[in-house]
Amino acid sequence: MTTIRDIAKAAGVSATTVSNVLNGRAKVSQQNRERILKICQEMNYTPNINARNLKYGKTNTVMFMFSDFERSYYLQIIKGIHECLEGHGLGMIVCTYSTSQSFLQNGLVDGAIVLDNNIQDSQILLAAEEKMKIVVMERYLESPDISCILTDNYNAMAQLTDGLLKKGYRKFSYIGAYENTLNHKERYDAFRNTLRDASVEFKEENYYLGDYSFSSGVKAARIMIMREELPEVVVCANDDMAAGVVSLFREMSIDVPHKIGVTGFDGTRIWELPDKYLTTVVLPCYEKGYIAAETLVNMIRGSDSVTNKIKVPIRWGQSTI
């Protein structure tokens, strides 16, 4: 492997001069700079990033860790993160659980934004103990080197459910998910508690498991129809599942919303439905990504960790009366 000393010897200069050129320092003449860079190219020299990171303590790169390439929910978050980091002159690595461990432990990044439910709290806390700056999204962890960006899921779902009650709905079904995340727990708890406080019964048999996908919404709707006991409204834990429910009901000539109402939770653009058709909670995904990135940049530059809970609005659409 070619080293800086090899480049220096070929160019007839000191290793310090080569280092100055590679790090963009204005201590070398333009003529020597061009000659050294040409030699680096000819000798296929690649800087040792790990060594540089150890020496200077920073990489100007952060990592975003997430778990699902198929949900449009993530795309706006990534856009918000990217545009914030770009404005601060920082790069971004996007990865999932299978590759995240190496980045958390070997100093290849200055910090991480974590939105991957596969990564355990203990793994994140261990990285924080080693002074990695971390922002977690939609989970709460206590550490001086971890900030938390949360959505106010509970109050949003409570307001949505209360609004449905005020519209006259009394017979509810709910489509949730397998995962035991803070998001899912808060949304379902708010739904159940709001119905209980209004003395409206909810039977567990009307809870359907999904996986946040369009197809799982279709499957849940098909089971409802087969049971021959349709609810007055189906409350879904995200928009993709809600779109699947609407699609199947339309296919079976079940009028939405006059026969049955449907709600989602995300506010993402669903191409199978008209824009703003779905009653839903609108998550500011781009803004959440931007805030997460800005929080991480501030931590890297010396600010204390913070916890930020973002309030979200309800958009009443044509899928409920």
C-alpha positions as a LaTeX table, in Angstrom:
\begin{tabular}{lrrr}
\hline
Residue & $x$ (\AA) & $y$ (\AA) & $z$ (\AA) \\
\hline
Met1 & 0.00 & 0.00 & 0.00 \\
Thr2 & 1.33 & 3.41 & $-0.98$ \\
Thr3 & 1.95 & 5.77 & 1.95 \\
Ile4 & 2.49 & 9.51 & 2.34 \\
Arg5 & 6.20 & 8.80 & 2.76 \\
Asp6 & 6.25 & 7.03 & $-0.61$ \\
Ile7 & 4.59 & 10.07 & $-2.23$ \\
Ala8 & 7.03 & 12.41 & $-0.48$ \\
Lys9 & 10.03 & 10.40 & $-1.67$ \\
Ala10 & 8.78 & 10.34 & $-5.29$ \\
Ala11 & 8.10 & 14.09 & $-5.21$ \\
Gly12 & 11.33 & 14.98 & $-3.45$ \\
Val13 & 9.52 & 16.78 & $-0.63$ \\
Ser14 & 8.81 & 16.14 & 3.04 \\
Ala15 & 5.90 & 14.04 & 4.30 \\
Thr16 & 4.59 & 17.21 & 5.98 \\
Thr17 & 4.37 & 18.94 & 2.59 \\
Val18 & 2.38 & 16.04 & 1.14 \\
Ser19 & 0.08 & 16.12 & 4.18 \\
Asn20 & $-0.46$ & 19.86 & 3.71 \\
Val21 & $-1.51$ & 19.28 & 0.11 \\
Leu22 & $-3.89$ & 16.42 & 0.94 \\
Asn23 & $-5.54$ & 18.43 & 3.70 \\
Gly24 & $-5.92$ & 21.58 & 1.59 \\
Arg25 & $-3.61$ & 23.78 & 3.62 \\
Ala26 & $-2.30$ & 26.92 & 1.92 \\
Lys27 & 1.35 & 26.29 & 2.75 \\
Val28 & 2.42 & 24.81 & $-0.58$ \\
Ser29 & 2.95 & 26.52 & $-3.94$ \\
Gln30 & 0.43 & 25.79 & $-6.67$ \\
Gln31 & 3.14 & 24.21 & $-8.80$ \\
Asn32 & 4.17 & 21.76 & $-6.07$ \\
Arg33 & 0.54 & 21.10 & $-5.17$ \\
Glu34 & $-0.31$ & 20.06 & $-8.74$ \\
Arg35 & 2.81 & 17.91 & $-9.00$ \\
Ile36 & 2.12 & 16.09 & $-5.72$ \\
Leu37 & $-1.53$ & 15.45 & $-6.61$ \\
Lys38 & $-0.45$ & 14.07 & $-9.98$ \\
Ile39 & 2.00 & 11.70 & $-8.29$ \\
Cys40 & $-0.73$ & 10.57 & $-5.88$ \\
Gln41 & $-2.92$ & 9.72 & $-8.85$ \\
Glu42 & $-0.13$ & 7.90 & $-10.68$ \\
Met43 & 0.73 & 5.85 & $-7.58$ \\
Asn44 & $-2.96$ & 5.11 & $-6.76$ \\
Tyr45 & $-2.64$ & 6.66 & $-3.32$ \\
Thr46 & $-5.74$ & 6.49 & $-1.10$ \\
Pro47 & $-5.72$ & 8.38 & 2.23 \\
Asn48 & $-6.02$ & 6.25 & 5.34 \\
Ile49 & $-9.35$ & 7.55 & 6.62 \\
Asn50 & $-9.18$ & 5.72 & 9.94 \\
Ala51 & $-5.74$ & 7.11 & 10.70 \\
Arg52 & $-6.87$ & 10.61 & 9.81 \\
Asn53 & $-9.95$ & 10.27 & 12.00 \\
Leu54 & $-7.87$ & 9.16 & 14.96 \\
Lys55 & $-5.51$ & 12.08 & 14.50 \\
Tyr56 & $-8.02$ & 14.88 & 13.99 \\
Gly57 & $-11.00$ & 13.41 & 15.86 \\
Lys58 & $-13.58$ & 14.11 & 13.18 \\
Thr59 & $-14.79$ & 12.86 & 9.81 \\
Asn60 & $-17.32$ & 15.54 & 8.79 \\
Thr61 & $-19.72$ & 12.65 & 8.15 \\
Val62 & $-22.76$ & 11.43 & 10.06 \\
Met63 & $-24.84$ & 8.29 & 9.72 \\
Phe64 & $-28.60$ & 7.81 & 9.38 \\
Met65 & $-29.81$ & 4.36 & 10.39 \\
Phe66 & $-33.28$ & 3.21 & 9.36 \\
Ser67 & $-35.11$ & $-0.04$ & 8.75 \\
Asp68 & $-37.47$ & 0.03 & 5.76 \\
Phe69 & $-36.67$ & 1.06 & 2.19 \\
Glu70 & $-40.28$ & 0.57 & 1.02 \\
Arg71 & $-42.08$ & 3.21 & 3.09 \\
Ser72 & $-42.28$ & 6.70 & 1.60 \\
Tyr73 & $-42.39$ & 7.97 & 5.19 \\
Tyr74 & $-38.60$ & 7.72 & 5.32 \\
Leu75 & $-37.83$ & 9.56 & 2.10 \\
Gln76 & $-38.83$ & 12.99 & 3.37 \\
Ile77 & $-36.94$ & 12.38 & 6.62 \\
Ile78 & $-33.79$ & 11.55 & 4.63 \\
Lys79 & $-34.29$ & 14.67 & 2.51 \\
Gly80 & $-34.56$ & 16.86 & 5.61 \\
Ile81 & $-31.43$ & 15.30 & 7.14 \\
His82 & $-29.46$ & 15.63 & 3.92 \\
Glu83 & $-30.34$ & 19.27 & 3.28 \\
Cys84 & $-29.50$ & 20.29 & 6.83 \\
Leu85 & $-26.16$ & 18.46 & 6.79 \\
Glu86 & $-25.31$ & 19.82 & 3.36 \\
Gly87 & $-25.89$ & 23.32 & 4.65 \\
His88 & $-23.34$ & 22.66 & 7.40 \\
Gly89 & $-20.82$ & 21.10 & 5.03 \\
Leu90 & $-21.28$ & 17.57 & 6.37 \\
Gly91 & $-21.75$ & 14.32 & 4.50 \\
Met92 & $-24.17$ & 11.49 & 5.26 \\
Ile93 & $-23.99$ & 7.71 & 5.21 \\
Val94 & $-27.34$ & 5.88 & 5.06 \\
Cys95 & $-27.40$ & 2.32 & 6.36 \\
Thr96 & $-29.56$ & $-0.35$ & 7.95 \\
Tyr97 & $-28.99$ & $-2.69$ & 10.87 \\
Ser98 & $-26.73$ & $-5.15$ & 9.04 \\
Thr99 & $-24.05$ & $-2.51$ & 8.43 \\
Ser100 & $-24.64$ & $-0.10$ & 11.30 \\
Gln101 & $-22.52$ & $-1.80$ & 13.95 \\
Ser102 & $-19.21$ & $-1.16$ & 12.23 \\
Phe103 & $-20.01$ & 2.54 & 11.85 \\
Leu104 & $-21.08$ & 2.88 & 15.48 \\
Gln105 & $-17.84$ & 1.44 & 16.81 \\
Asn106 & $-14.87$ & 2.34 & 14.62 \\
Gly107 & $-14.88$ & 6.12 & 14.40 \\
Leu108 & $-15.87$ & 6.35 & 10.74 \\
Val109 & $-18.56$ & 8.95 & 11.54 \\
Asp110 & $-18.85$ & 11.87 & 13.94 \\
Gly111 & $-22.39$ & 11.03 & 14.99 \\
Ala112 & $-25.53$ & 9.06 & 14.19 \\
Ile113 & $-29.26$ & 9.59 & 13.75 \\
Val114 & $-31.09$ & 6.37 & 14.64 \\
Leu115 & $-34.55$ & 5.44 & 13.34 \\
Asp116 & $-34.13$ & 1.67 & 13.19 \\
Asn117 & $-36.18$ & $-0.48$ & 15.54 \\
Asn118 & $-33.79$ & $-3.42$ & 15.06 \\
Ile119 & $-31.05$ & $-1.62$ & 16.97 \\
Gln120 & $-31.30$ & $-2.29$ & 20.68 \\
Asp121 & $-31.21$ & 0.45 & 23.30 \\
Ser122 & $-28.13$ & $-1.21$ & 24.83 \\
Gln123 & $-26.21$ & $-0.89$ & 21.54 \\
Ile124 & $-26.99$ & 2.81 & 21.29 \\
Leu125 & $-26.11$ & 3.46 & 24.94 \\
Leu126 & $-22.80$ & 1.61 & 24.51 \\
Ala127 & $-21.88$ & 3.81 & 21.54 \\
Ala128 & $-22.82$ & 6.89 & 23.57 \\
Glu129 & $-20.58$ & 5.74 & 26.43 \\
Glu130 & $-17.74$ & 5.77 & 23.92 \\
Lys131 & $-18.61$ & 9.45 & 23.23 \\
Met132 & $-20.44$ & 8.95 & 19.95 \\
Lys133 & $-22.94$ & 11.79 & 19.53 \\
Ile134 & $-26.36$ & 10.29 & 18.78 \\
Val135 & $-29.87$ & 11.50 & 18.01 \\
Val136 & $-32.59$ & 8.88 & 18.39 \\
Met137 & $-35.95$ & 9.35 & 16.67 \\
Glu138 & $-39.16$ & 7.96 & 18.18 \\
Arg139 & $-37.54$ & 6.43 & 21.26 \\
Tyr140 & $-36.43$ & 7.87 & 24.59 \\
Leu141 & $-33.00$ & 7.19 & 26.09 \\
Glu142 & $-31.20$ & 9.00 & 28.90 \\
Ser143 & $-27.57$ & 9.91 & 28.22 \\
Pro144 & $-25.60$ & 13.17 & 28.04 \\
Asp145 & $-24.55$ & 12.14 & 24.52 \\
Ile146 & $-28.03$ & 11.21 & 23.22 \\
Ser147 & $-30.77$ & 13.60 & 22.08 \\
Cys148 & $-34.36$ & 12.44 & 21.48 \\
Ile149 & $-36.67$ & 13.64 & 18.70 \\
Leu150 & $-40.20$ & 12.43 & 19.41 \\
Thr151 & $-43.60$ & 12.81 & 17.80 \\
Asp152 & $-46.49$ & 13.63 & 20.11 \\
Asn153 & $-48.30$ & 10.48 & 18.97 \\
Tyr154 & $-50.48$ & 10.15 & 22.05 \\
Asn155 & $-52.17$ & 13.55 & 21.91 \\
Ala156 & $-52.54$ & 13.38 & 18.13 \\
Met157 & $-54.31$ & 10.00 & 18.22 \\
Ala158 & $-56.42$ & 11.10 & 21.18 \\
Gln159 & $-57.58$ & 14.18 & 19.25 \\
Leu160 & $-58.28$ & 12.11 & 16.13 \\
Thr161 & $-60.32$ & 9.54 & 18.08 \\
Asp162 & $-62.20$ & 12.27 & 19.96 \\
Gly163 & $-62.99$ & 13.96 & 16.64 \\
Leu164 & $-64.42$ & 10.69 & 15.29 \\
Leu165 & $-66.58$ & 10.33 & 18.39 \\
Lys166 & $-67.90$ & 13.86 & 17.92 \\
Lys167 & $-68.79$ & 12.94 & 14.32 \\
Gly168 & $-71.00$ & 10.19 & 15.73 \\
Tyr169 & $-68.87$ & 7.07 & 15.17 \\
Arg170 & $-69.27$ & 4.44 & 17.89 \\
Lys171 & $-68.27$ & 1.10 & 16.35 \\
Phe172 & $-64.49$ & 1.05 & 15.77 \\
Ser173 & $-61.89$ & $-1.29$ & 14.33 \\
Tyr174 & $-58.16$ & $-0.66$ & 14.68 \\
Ile175 & $-55.27$ & $-1.86$ & 12.50 \\
Gly176 & $-51.95$ & $-1.82$ & 14.34 \\
Ala177 & $-48.63$ & $-3.59$ & 13.96 \\
Tyr178 & $-46.50$ & $-6.35$ & 15.44 \\
Glu179 & $-43.64$ & $-4.17$ & 16.57 \\
Asn180 & $-43.47$ & $-3.05$ & 20.19 \\
Thr181 & $-42.29$ & 0.49 & 19.52 \\
Leu182 & $-43.00$ & 3.71 & 21.40 \\
Asn183 & $-44.91$ & 5.02 & 18.37 \\
His184 & $-47.21$ & 2.04 & 18.19 \\
Lys185 & $-47.80$ & 1.88 & 21.93 \\
Glu186 & $-48.64$ & 5.58 & 22.24 \\
Arg187 & $-51.05$ & 5.54 & 19.30 \\
Tyr188 & $-52.94$ & 2.46 & 20.46 \\
Asp189 & $-53.01$ & 3.54 & 24.12 \\
Ala190 & $-54.42$ & 6.93 & 23.13 \\
Phe191 & $-57.08$ & 5.27 & 20.95 \\
Arg192 & $-58.18$ & 2.87 & 23.71 \\
Asn193 & $-58.08$ & 5.44 & 26.50 \\
Thr194 & $-60.09$ & 8.00 & 24.54 \\
Leu195 & $-62.81$ & 5.44 & 23.81 \\
Arg196 & $-62.83$ & 4.32 & 27.45 \\
Asp197 & $-63.14$ & 7.89 & 28.71 \\
Ala198 & $-66.15$ & 8.32 & 26.39 \\
Ser199 & $-67.67$ & 5.04 & 27.69 \\
Val200 & $-67.43$ & 3.49 & 24.20 \\
Glu201 & $-66.65$ & $-0.23$ & 24.21 \\
Phe202 & $-63.83$ & $-1.59$ & 22.05 \\
Lys203 & $-63.56$ & $-5.36$ & 21.66 \\
Glu204 & $-60.10$ & $-6.90$ & 21.23 \\
Glu205 & $-61.42$ & $-8.97$ & 18.33 \\
Asn206 & $-61.67$ & $-5.71$ & 16.38 \\
Tyr207 & $-57.91$ & $-5.16$ & 16.63 \\
Tyr208 & $-56.14$ & $-6.32$ & 13.45 \\
Leu209 & $-52.42$ & $-6.88$ & 13.03 \\
Gly210 & $-50.64$ & $-5.29$ & 10.08 \\
Asp211 & $-47.07$ & $-4.41$ & 9.18 \\
Tyr212 & $-47.51$ & $-0.79$ & 8.01 \\
Ser213 & $-47.80$ & $-1.95$ & 4.38 \\
Phe214 & $-50.58$ & $-1.40$ & 1.83 \\
Ser215 & $-51.05$ & $-5.16$ & 1.45 \\
Ser216 & $-51.58$ & $-5.69$ & 5.19 \\
Gly217 & $-54.37$ & $-3.10$ & 5.09 \\
Val218 & $-55.99$ & $-5.03$ & 2.25 \\
Lys219 & $-55.77$ & $-8.28$ & 4.23 \\
Ala220 & $-57.27$ & $-6.75$ & 7.36 \\
Ala221 & $-60.16$ & $-5.26$ & 5.37 \\
Arg222 & $-60.83$ & $-8.61$ & 3.71 \\
Ile223 & $-61.03$ & $-10.32$ & 7.11 \\
Met224 & $-63.50$ & $-7.67$ & 8.31 \\
Ile225 & $-65.73$ & $-8.37$ & 5.31 \\
Met226 & $-65.51$ & $-12.15$ & 5.83 \\
Arg227 & $-66.63$ & $-11.72$ & 9.43 \\
Glu228 & $-69.78$ & $-9.99$ & 8.09 \\
Glu229 & $-69.66$ & $-7.45$ & 10.89 \\
Leu230 & $-68.24$ & $-4.21$ & 9.55 \\
Pro231 & $-67.36$ & $-1.36$ & 11.91 \\
Glu232 & $-68.49$ & 2.22 & 11.37 \\
Val233 & $-64.89$ & 3.40 & 11.09 \\
Val234 & $-61.46$ & 1.79 & 10.72 \\
Val235 & $-58.60$ & 3.58 & 12.48 \\
Cys236 & $-55.21$ & 2.65 & 11.00 \\
Ala237 & $-51.79$ & 3.19 & 12.56 \\
Asn238 & $-50.41$ & 4.56 & 9.28 \\
Asp239 & $-51.54$ & 5.81 & 5.87 \\
Asp240 & $-50.29$ & 2.87 & 3.79 \\
Met241 & $-52.51$ & 0.43 & 5.68 \\
Ala242 & $-55.44$ & 2.88 & 5.46 \\
Ala243 & $-54.97$ & 3.09 & 1.68 \\
Gly244 & $-55.08$ & $-0.71$ & 1.51 \\
Val245 & $-58.36$ & $-0.73$ & 3.45 \\
Val246 & $-59.94$ & 1.90 & 1.16 \\
Ser247 & $-58.77$ & 0.00 & $-1.94$ \\
Leu248 & $-60.32$ & $-3.29$ & $-0.85$ \\
Phe249 & $-63.58$ & $-1.68$ & 0.25 \\
Arg250 & $-63.88$ & 0.07 & $-3.12$ \\
Glu251 & $-63.21$ & $-3.21$ & $-4.91$ \\
Met252 & $-66.02$ & $-4.81$ & $-2.90$ \\
Ser253 & $-68.36$ & $-1.85$ & $-3.57$ \\
Ile254 & $-68.36$ & $-0.75$ & 0.07 \\
Asp255 & $-68.80$ & 3.02 & 0.08 \\
Val256 & $-66.13$ & 5.02 & 1.90 \\
Pro257 & $-67.08$ & 7.13 & 3.81 \\
His258 & $-70.89$ & 6.76 & 3.66 \\
Lys259 & $-70.91$ & 3.08 & 4.59 \\
Ile260 & $-67.67$ & 3.06 & 6.58 \\
Gly261 & $-65.05$ & 5.66 & 7.48 \\
Val262 & $-61.27$ & 5.15 & 7.31 \\
Thr263 & $-58.43$ & 7.09 & 8.93 \\
Gly264 & $-54.65$ & 6.89 & 8.72 \\
Phe265 & $-51.65$ & 8.32 & 10.53 \\
Asp266 & $-48.60$ & 9.84 & 8.76 \\
Gly267 & $-49.78$ & 12.35 & 6.18 \\
Thr268 & $-47.64$ & 10.76 & 3.47 \\
Arg269 & $-48.63$ & 11.06 & $-0.17$ \\
Ile270 & $-50.53$ & 7.90 & $-1.14$ \\
Trp271 & $-50.66$ & 7.62 & $-4.93$ \\
Glu272 & $-53.56$ & 5.17 & $-4.86$ \\
Leu273 & $-55.76$ & 7.89 & $-3.30$ \\
Pro274 & $-56.59$ & 11.49 & $-4.30$ \\
Asp275 & $-54.40$ & 14.09 & $-2.62$ \\
Lys276 & $-55.67$ & 15.00 & 0.88 \\
Tyr277 & $-58.54$ & 12.49 & 0.54 \\
Leu278 & $-57.56$ & 10.54 & 3.65 \\
Thr279 & $-58.37$ & 11.72 & 7.17 \\
Thr280 & $-55.03$ & 11.42 & 8.92 \\
Val281 & $-52.49$ & 12.86 & 11.32 \\
Val282 & $-49.89$ & 14.79 & 9.32 \\
Leu283 & $-46.35$ & 14.08 & 10.43 \\
Pro284 & $-43.86$ & 16.75 & 9.35 \\
Cys285 & $-41.33$ & 14.17 & 8.12 \\
Tyr286 & $-39.00$ & 16.60 & 6.32 \\
Glu287 & $-38.98$ & 18.92 & 9.31 \\
Lys288 & $-38.35$ & 16.03 & 11.72 \\
Gly289 & $-35.34$ & 14.96 & 9.68 \\
Tyr290 & $-34.04$ & 18.53 & 9.52 \\
Ile291 & $-34.47$ & 19.04 & 13.28 \\
Ala292 & $-32.74$ & 15.71 & 14.02 \\
Ala293 & $-29.78$ & 16.65 & 11.83 \\
Glu294 & $-29.56$ & 20.17 & 13.27 \\
Thr295 & $-29.65$ & 18.75 & 16.79 \\
Leu296 & $-26.83$ & 16.34 & 15.96 \\
Val297 & $-24.70$ & 19.09 & 14.38 \\
Asn298 & $-25.11$ & 21.20 & 17.51 \\
Met299 & $-24.09$ & 18.28 & 19.73 \\
Ile300 & $-21.01$ & 17.57 & 17.62 \\
Arg301 & $-20.08$ & 21.23 & 18.05 \\
Gly302 & $-20.43$ & 21.11 & 21.80 \\
Ser303 & $-24.09$ & 21.69 & 22.69 \\
Asp304 & $-25.87$ & 19.64 & 25.35 \\
Ser305 & $-28.30$ & 16.86 & 24.47 \\
Val306 & $-32.01$ & 17.75 & 24.27 \\
Thr307 & $-35.42$ & 16.09 & 24.09 \\
Asn308 & $-37.79$ & 17.59 & 21.52 \\
Lys309 & $-41.42$ & 16.44 & 21.25 \\
Ile310 & $-43.06$ & 17.61 & 18.02 \\
Lys311 & $-46.80$ & 18.33 & 17.98 \\
Val312 & $-48.65$ & 17.25 & 14.84 \\
Pro313 & $-51.97$ & 18.36 & 13.28 \\
Ile314 & $-54.98$ & 16.36 & 12.11 \\
Arg315 & $-56.18$ & 16.73 & 8.51 \\
Trp316 & $-59.84$ & 15.86 & 8.06 \\
Gly317 & $-60.41$ & 14.44 & 4.59 \\
Gln318 & $-63.16$ & 12.83 & 2.57 \\
Ser319 & $-62.60$ & 9.33 & 3.98 \\
Thr320 & $-64.71$ & 10.23 & 7.03 \\
Ile321 & $-68.05$ & 12.02 & 7.21 \\
\hline
\end{tabular}
